[in-house]
């Protein structure tokens, strides 16, 4: 792989990671701490949404982010010809 292509690959890789980290931060810190009072005004099956995000929802989002990362990196790897 040429140095220019390798640099483009890593730039796209890091960009993907940073986007997913922003989602992770918003869900964990934003929904679990900052916006908890606003989310607690919504109840689902008698459970306040802010509490649910702090206890369960963030974990579900983290697992989903893992699958999103795997899919995104597979596409990037195929694009640059470094897939297995």
C-alpha positions, -999 to 999 in steps of 0.1 A, spaced: 0 0 0 13 34 -9 20 59 19 -8 82 6 -33 54 5 -22 42 40 -26 78 53 -61 80 38 -70 46 53 -60 57 88 -76 91 85 -109 74 76 -104 49 104 -98 76 130 -127 96 117 -150 66 121 -137 61 157 -142 97 166 -178 97 153 -186 66 174 -170 81 204 -192 112 201 -223 90 201 -209 71 231 -203 103 250 -237 118 242 -255 86 253 -235 79 284 -228 114 297 -256 133 280 -285 109 285 -273 94 318 -263 127 335 -269 160 317 -304 154 302 -317 130 329 -343 155 343 -358 160 308 -357 123 300 -373 115 334 -405 133 323 -410 104 299 -421 71 314 -421 37 296 -439 9 315 -436 29 347 -398 34 344 -384 69 339 -365 71 306 -335 89 322 -331 61 348 -334 35 321 -307 52 299 -284 54 329 -289 18 339 -297 -2 307 -300 20 276 -264 30 275 -253 -6 275 -275 -15 246 -262 15 226 -226 5 234 -232 -30 220 -249 -16 189 -218 7 185 -196 -24 184 -216 -38 155 -216 -5 137 -178 -2 141 -173 -37 127 -195 -30 97 -179 4 90 -143 -10 93 -152 -39 70 -163 -14 44 -132 7 49 -109 -24 47 -126 -35 15 -123 0 0 -85 1 6 -79 -36 -1 -68 -46 34 -96 -70 42 -90 -105 52 
